[in-house]
Amino acid sequence: MDAFVNLINIIFQIQRKVSKAVIFDFSNEFLRVSFTLVVLFFGLEVAGVLKSQFLAVLLVALVSIVIYIKYLSKDGLLPKPKEIISSFKAVRIKKYFNFGILISLDKNISDLYSLLPIFFLGVFYPAEHVAYLNIALKYATLPLILLSPVSRLLDIRLPQMTVESDIVKLKRSFYKVSVISGVIVSILALVALIPAPYLIKLFYGESYEKSILLIYYLAPLPILSGFAVGIGSLFRVLNKLKAALIINVSLIVLGIVPVYLTIRGFGVVGMIIVYIIWLSVSNLISFLYIKRFLK
């Protein structure tokens, strides 16, 4: 069903409908999170969460179909479904497939960063400790919901500036968006720490109280992501995805041993600190690499 959502995002990008793309993307993320919170509030647990996610995806897919039909009837440049199918053989898929693979690999390796702490914790500690970290990680990164539409906005605007050969405007916009996003997410992340004890006890109960302390240690995580919101988009615009892959894979390989030793010797808190340092180094190296091309 996400295919319909992706199609609408592509249409908005092609038509340079930046505001509509941001609103659509934010609404999609907000709806999924809202459904999950409502289900948890009424104590429906895992089965309820899965059902709520399916309902949210179904609803967004239906809305996407309606939007597509609306734009299809008004915009003569948009191909009809029959035209898309009949043009499969004429399109040089290999040209776009290679670039798409790089984007997919870069995204999945970036997602691997968020899974590694939970993986290492599961090796050395019982399942309840993994649950504590998972809950703390989910709560601490809630402000990052706002970054998805910002990233989508950059995916639209940055290529446009590149086509216009306005490197000064590209550089200024990249720095401006990075700083503003970082500041906003920092404020939201710090404000979210205030009701954390109450909300964790309300949604998960007293038995998950140990997650609260981990949330405070994880507070720098969304802040780092906020300031780094434009890095991935800029790597794609500059066609430097291979460099991004090399940087991320190298840091993962080099960081496995420190994280392994830290979690074994200093527990969960030590592992979180090393993980945040690890992510900071990754963002810094990526930023320094990109900066070479913005001069």
C-alpha positions in Angstrom: 0.0 0.0 0.0 3.0 2.3 0.5 3.3 2.3 -3.3 0.3 4.7 -3.6 1.9 7.0 -1.0 5.3 7.0 -2.8 3.5 7.7 -6.1 1.8 10.8 -4.6 5.2 12.0 -3.2 6.7 11.6 -6.7 3.9 13.6 -8.3 4.3 16.4 -5.8 8.1 16.4 -6.4 7.7 16.5 -10.2 5.2 19.4 -9.9 7.3 21.2 -7.4 4.4 21.3 -5.0 6.6 21.7 -1.9 4.0 22.7 0.6 1.6 20.0 -0.4 4.4 17.3 -0.3 5.4 18.4 3.2 1.8 18.4 4.5 1.1 15.0 2.9 4.2 13.4 4.4 3.7 14.9 7.8 0.1 13.8 7.9 1.1 10.3 7.0 3.6 10.1 9.9 1.3 11.9 12.3 -1.6 9.6 11.6 0.5 6.4 12.2 1.9 7.7 15.5 -1.5 9.0 16.7 -3.2 5.6 16.0 -0.4 3.9 18.0 -0.7 6.2 20.9 -4.4 5.8 21.1 -4.2 2.0 21.0 -1.5 2.0 23.8 -3.6 4.4 25.9 -6.5 1.9 25.8 -4.1 -0.9 26.7 -4.6 -3.0 23.5 -0.9 -3.9 23.4 0.9 -5.5 20.5 -2.0 -6.9 18.6 -3.8 -3.5 18.8 -0.7 -1.7 17.6 -0.4 -3.9 14.5 -4.1 -3.4 13.7 -3.8 0.3 14.2 -0.8 0.5 11.9 -2.6 -1.5 9.2 -5.7 0.8 9.5 -3.5 3.9 9.2 -1.7 2.6 6.1 -5.0 1.6 4.6 -6.5 5.0 5.2 -3.4 6.8 3.8 -3.5 4.6 0.7 -7.2 5.4 0.1 -6.5 9.1 0.4 -3.5 8.7 -2.0 -5.7 7.1 -4.6 -8.2 9.9 -4.3 -5.5 12.5 -4.7 -4.1 10.6 -7.7 -7.5 10.5 -9.4 -7.9 14.2 -8.7 -4.6 15.2 -10.2 -4.9 12.8 -13.1 -8.1 14.5 -14.2 -6.6 18.0 -14.1 -3.0 17.5 -15.2 -2.6 16.3 -18.8 1.1 15.7 -18.3 0.5 12.9 -15.8 0.4 9.5 -17.5 -2.6 7.2 -17.2 -2.2 3.7 -15.6 -2.4 2.1 -19.1 0.3 4.4 -20.4 2.6 3.6 -17.5 2.2 -0.2 -18.1 2.6 0.1 -21.9 5.9 2.1 -21.5 7.7 -0.4 -19.3 9.7 -1.8 -22.2 10.7 1.6 -23.5 12.2 2.8 -20.2 15.9 2.1 -19.6 15.4 0.6 -16.1 19.1 -0.2 -15.6 19.9 3.5 -15.6 17.5 4.3 -12.7 17.9 0.9 -11.1 21.6 1.4 -10.2 21.0 4.8 -8.6 17.9 3.4 -6.8 20.0 0.6 -5.4 22.5 3.0 -4.0 19.7 5.1 -2.3 18.2 1.9 -0.9 21.5 0.7 0.5 22.3 4.1 2.0 18.9 4.3 3.7 19.1 0.7 5.1 22.6 1.2 6.4 21.5 4.4 8.1 18.6 2.5 9.7 21.1 -0.1 10.8 22.6 2.5 13.2 19.3 2.6 15.2 19.1 -1.2 15.4 22.7 -1.9 16.5 22.2 -0.8 20.2 19.2 -3.1 20.6 21.0 -6.0 18.9 24.1 -5.7 21.2 21.9 -5.3 24.3 20.0 -8.5 23.4 23.3 -10.4 23.3 24.3 -9.6 26.9 21.1 -8.8 28.7 17.6 -10.3 29.3 14.7 -9.4 27.2 13.3 -6.9 29.7 16.4 -4.7 29.3 15.9 -4.7 25.6 12.3 -3.6 26.1 13.5 -0.7 28.4 15.9 0.6 25.8 13.5 0.1 22.9 10.8 2.1 24.7 13.3 4.8 25.7 14.6 5.0 22.1 11.1 5.3 20.7 10.2 8.1 23.1 13.4 10.0 22.8 13.2 10.1 19.0 9.5 11.2 18.8 10.6 14.8 17.8 12.2 13.3 14.7 8.7 12.8 13.2 9.0 16.5 12.1 12.2 15.7 10.1 10.6 13.4 7.6 8.7 16.2 5.8 11.8 18.5 6.1 13.9 15.8 4.4 11.2 15.4 1.7 11.3 19.2 1.2 15.1 19.1 0.7 14.7 16.2 -1.8 12.6 18.6 -3.9 14.4 21.9 -3.4 18.1 20.9 -3.5 17.9 19.2 -7.0 16.1 22.3 -8.3 18.9 24.6 -7.1 21.5 22.2 -8.7 19.7 22.4 -12.0 19.7 26.2 -11.7 23.5 26.0 -11.1 23.1 28.2 -8.0 25.7 26.7 -5.7 25.5 29.8 -3.4 21.8 29.4 -2.9 22.2 25.6 -2.4 24.9 26.1 0.2 22.9 28.8 2.0 19.7 26.7 2.0 21.5 23.6 3.3 23.0 25.5 6.2 19.9 27.4 7.0 17.6 24.3 7.0 20.1 22.3 9.0 20.4 25.0 11.8 16.7 25.7 12.0 15.8 22.0 12.1 18.4 21.3 14.7 17.2 24.1 16.9 13.6 23.2 16.6 14.2 19.5 17.3 16.5 20.4 20.2 13.7 22.4 21.8 11.2 19.7 21.3 13.5 17.0 22.6 14.3 19.0 25.8 10.6 19.8 26.3 9.7 16.1 25.8 11.9 15.2 28.8 9.5 17.0 31.2 6.4 14.7 30.9 8.5 11.6 30.2 8.1 10.0 33.7 4.4 10.6 33.6 3.8 9.4 30.0 5.9 6.2 30.4 4.0 5.2 33.5 0.7 6.1 31.9 1.2 4.1 28.7 3.4 1.3 29.9 2.9 1.0 33.6 5.2 1.1 36.6 7.1 -2.0 35.4 8.8 0.0 32.7 9.9 2.8 35.0 13.6 2.0 34.3 13.1 3.3 30.7 12.8 6.8 32.1 16.4 7.2 33.0 17.5 5.9 29.6 15.4 8.6 27.9 17.5 11.3 29.5 20.7 9.7 28.3 19.3 9.4 24.8 18.2 13.1 24.6 21.2 14.1 22.4 20.2 11.5 19.8 17.3 13.5 18.1 19.3 16.7 18.4 22.2 15.2 16.3 19.7 14.0 13.7 18.0 17.4 13.6 21.2 19.2 12.6 22.1 16.4 10.1 18.7 16.4 8.4 20.1 17.6 5.0 23.2 15.4 4.7 21.4 12.5 3.1 19.6 14.7 0.6 22.8 16.5 -0.3 24.7 13.3 -0.9 22.0 12.3 -3.4 21.9 15.6 -5.1 25.7 15.7 -5.5 25.7 12.0 -6.7 28.0 11.0 -4.0 26.0 8.0 -2.6 29.0 5.7 -3.0 31.0 7.9 -0.7 28.2 7.9 1.8 28.1 4.1 1.7 31.8 3.9 2.2 31.7 6.3 5.2 28.8 4.5 6.9 30.1 1.0 6.3 33.6 1.9 7.5 32.2 3.5 10.7 30.0 0.5 11.4 32.9 -1.9 11.0 35.2 0.3 13.1 32.5 1.0 15.8 31.4 -2.6 16.4 34.3 -3.5 18.7 34.1 -0.3 20.9 30.3 -0.7 21.3 30.7 -4.4 22.1 33.4 -3.8 24.7 31.5 -0.8 26.3 28.2 -2.6 26.7 30.0 -5.6 28.2 32.0 -3.5 30.6 29.8 -0.5 31.5 26.3 -1.7 30.7 23.5 0.1 29.0 24.4 3.6 29.9 28.0 3.2 28.7 26.8 1.8 25.5 24.4 4.7 24.9 27.2 7.2 25.4 29.5 5.4 23.0 26.7 5.1 20.5 26.0 8.8 20.6 29.7 9.6 20.1 29.7 7.1 17.3 26.8 8.8 15.5 28.4 12.2 16.1 31.6 11.1 14.4 29.5 9.8 11.4 27.7 13.1 11.0 30.9 15.1 11.3 32.8 13.1 8.7 29.8 13.2 6.3 29.5 17.0 6.8 33.2 17.6 6.3 33.1 15.5 3.1 30.1 17.4 1.7 31.6 20.8 2.6 34.3 20.2 0.1 31.7 20.5 -2.7 30.0 23.5 -1.3 32.9 25.9 -1.8 
